Amino acid sequence: MKRIKRFNVYQTSKVSAVILFFVAIIFMIPFGLMSTMLGGDAFPGFPFGGLFLVFVPFIYGIIGFIMTAVSCLIYNLVAKWTGGIELEFEVMDEN
């Protein structure tokens, strides 16, 4: 049995931000294409319209970084009291 004692806040937040950036890109590309094919502006209420599709991945990454940092700080505090999350690993043969 292994236990996660604490998370490195910066490293974990950085990885989370990059993952969320790419997830947002994956969702924004089809959304933008469908919006264009239907003849509408992707976000008509926003001043930049279709350019908003370009900014969404960056916004997701920034917000993801901040929220992950807050979550890690809270986890590190709670783990001191509760002992942290326990993980069980199985050793497999390399064959």
URZI-V589772 format. One record per run of one state. SS is the DSSP state (hx for helix, st for strand, lp for the rest). FROM is the first residue (numbers start at 1). TO is the last residue. If there is no record, write none. Layout:
[[SS:FROM:TO] [SS:FROM:TO]]
This chain:
[[lp:1:1] [st:2:4] [lp:5:8] [hx:9:37] [lp:38:48] [hx:49:82] [lp:83:84] [st:85:87] [lp:88:95]]
